């Protein structure tokens, strides 16, 4: 009979965790027939959650870049600035003129962008939680391989 134990140890200096595996074998029992088993566990809902977080993270990131560019008074004829403004205009459409813009002609704080960032973050979190509720389950796949079994069995 074989028993496997796992100990987790934290290094006090670096804070890293180290996993130590210990295998003990009871020799009083006849050894089993040589075979191996591969067990893997995956979760189908996890990839969907990661994709949702990625998409809404990119949207929020672009909106935050727009907020910083407007706040710092970036040159509007620069290609990068135009690209960011054009891409984020689509995501800002529902929030256009929701709140006033604070500042002068060069440096502006668009409060609508702040609200849009919060709303898109909330929508992303809600969708990810919904995917977790609907599709989260652990799927375990086990395969037995008898290649190691001696001949004649």
PyMOL commands that set and color helices and strands:
alter all, ss='L'
color gray80, all
select helices_A, chain A and resi 44-72+79-95+111-135
alter helices_A, ss='H'
color red, helices_A
select strands_A, chain A and resi 2-10+17-25+36-42+101-103+108-110+139-145
alter strands_A, ss='S'
color yellow, strands_A
deselect
rebuild
show_as cartoon
